[in-house]
Amino acid sequence: MTSSERAYVLGTDQEELLRLGTQHRLWAESALRLWERAAIRPGERVLDVGCGPGFASRDLAALVGPAGAVVGVDESARFVAHFTREAASQHLDHVRALEGDVHHLPDLLRGHAPFDAAYIRWVLCFTRDTERVIRGIASALRPGGRIIIQDYFNYQGSTCLAPRAPVFDRTIEAVSRSWRDSGGDTDVMGRVPGWLLGAGFRIDHWGALQRCARPTDTMWTWPTIFWKSFLPRLVESGHLSAADKAEFDAHWARASADPAAWIALPTVFEVIATKAE
Ligand SMILES: C[S@@+](CC[C@H](N)C(=O)[O-])C[C@H]1O[C@@H](n2cnc3c(N)ncnc32)[C@H](O)[C@@H]1O
């Protein structure tokens, strides 16, 4: 296990890898809609920043086709190895992953041709110096290149179970605090427009996706698999007591069987911005 594997708050084990695959399926439609809005097209070179095991990268590869290229960057050696194996097994010769910290994009991408677009989803909420990451992406793009971001703001306020339950609210507070304690920010999208403008981007699109789910909905799976993989880590890190986790698990099991329950999922904010010509 590398040091980045140990440090990354959500972990990089097999359970998290599978969770990222399910998560991508559940959110693939909104990603595709955003890529279409940003006019990703055949022949383009796209950078997938914090690509994880490459679920979004492989969809992007289908959009840019063999005349284009997708380069993913992630600090997890395990995710990069999975990415590389999958790309090879699908004969995606125009797709590759680089292992490294997204705070060091100019070094990692030295020798690479400029990119037409960069996609970064659910990564900036984990980075310690997000302004630096955005500046690094700006330097990797050609003039007129687009940055496409999906991430959180007001995570704690927007994630609610109905009817309300104090243990749910305590758990969401613990999630948010644990990300902050490891250098992240569940409010990161609040500051992204300022950083984009400061890095010379023009903001073309700003929007929000507010999803909710009832227990019988496919989308109920998203929070369910997140609690399963992440709450044990929260107990391990001391952000959540074992008693609260047990109470939370029992409450979630009851809510999952309650046709009157529903959940407001964390709002995902999205932006498309263009680097000055
Ligand atoms: C929640 S996952 C999202 C993965 C992918 N972007 C997606 O939407 O499916 C966050 C990813 O960011 C990566 N990551 C977090 N901080 C990083 C850093 N400083 N440098 C490189 N990768 C990082 C993690 O390894 C993980 O794969």
Ligand as a Chemical Component Dictionary entry (heavy atoms), coordinates in Angstrom:
data_LIG
# 
_chem_comp.id                   LIG 
_chem_comp.type                 NON-POLYMER 
_chem_comp.pdbx_formal_charge   0 
_chem_comp.three_letter_code    LIG 
# 
loop_
_chem_comp_atom.comp_id 
_chem_comp_atom.atom_id 
_chem_comp_atom.alt_atom_id 
_chem_comp_atom.type_symbol 
_chem_comp_atom.charge 
_chem_comp_atom.model_Cartn_x 
_chem_comp_atom.model_Cartn_y 
_chem_comp_atom.model_Cartn_z 
_chem_comp_atom.pdbx_ordinal 
LIG C1  C1  C 0  -14.349 10.183 -5.205  1  
LIG S1  S1  S 1  -13.059 9.630  -6.230  2  
LIG C2  C2  C 0  -13.631 10.208 -7.839  3  
LIG C3  C3  C 0  -13.000 9.458  -8.998  4  
LIG C4  C4  C 0  -13.443 9.935  -10.370 5  
LIG N1  N1  N 0  -13.098 11.331 -10.592 6  
LIG C5  C5  C 0  -14.921 9.727  -10.560 7  
LIG O1  O1  O 0  -15.668 10.723 -10.569 8  
LIG O2  O2  O -1 -15.338 8.578  -10.708 9  
LIG C6  C6  C 0  -11.718 10.738 -5.883  10 
LIG C7  C7  C 0  -10.429 10.346 -6.588  11 
LIG O3  O3  O 0  -9.484  11.405 -6.430  12 
LIG C8  C8  C 0  -8.209  10.841 -6.216  13 
LIG N2  N2  N 0  -7.412  11.854 -5.530  14 
LIG C9  C9  C 0  -7.719  12.511 -4.376  15 
LIG N3  N3  N 0  -6.749  13.399 -4.086  16 
LIG C10 C10 C 0  -5.819  13.293 -5.065  17 
LIG C11 C11 C 0  -4.570  13.952 -5.340  18 
LIG N4  N4  N 0  -4.106  14.907 -4.530  19 
LIG N5  N5  N 0  -3.892  13.586 -6.448  20 
LIG C12 C12 C 0  -4.349  12.615 -7.268  21 
LIG N6  N6  N 0  -5.521  11.969 -7.080  22 
LIG C13 C13 C 0  -6.239  12.310 -6.000  23 
LIG C14 C14 C 0  -8.483  9.594  -5.376  24 
LIG O4  O4  O 0  -7.410  8.666  -5.461  25 
LIG C15 C15 C 0  -9.780  9.098  -6.041  26 
LIG O5  O5  O 0  -9.498  8.226  -7.103  27 
# 
loop_
_chem_comp_bond.comp_id 
_chem_comp_bond.atom_id_1 
_chem_comp_bond.atom_id_2 
_chem_comp_bond.value_order 
_chem_comp_bond.pdbx_ordinal 
LIG C1  S1  SING 1  
LIG S1  C2  SING 2  
LIG S1  C6  SING 3  
LIG C2  C3  SING 4  
LIG C3  C4  SING 5  
LIG C4  N1  SING 6  
LIG C4  C5  SING 7  
LIG C5  O1  DOUB 8  
LIG C5  O2  SING 9  
LIG C6  C7  SING 10 
LIG C7  O3  SING 11 
LIG C7  C15 SING 12 
LIG O3  C8  SING 13 
LIG C8  N2  SING 14 
LIG C8  C14 SING 15 
LIG N2  C9  SING 16 
LIG N2  C13 SING 17 
LIG C9  N3  DOUB 18 
LIG N3  C10 SING 19 
LIG C10 C11 SING 20 
LIG C10 C13 DOUB 21 
LIG C11 N4  SING 22 
LIG C11 N5  DOUB 23 
LIG N5  C12 SING 24 
LIG C12 N6  DOUB 25 
LIG N6  C13 SING 26 
LIG C14 O4  SING 27 
LIG C14 C15 SING 28 
LIG C15 O5  SING 29 
# 
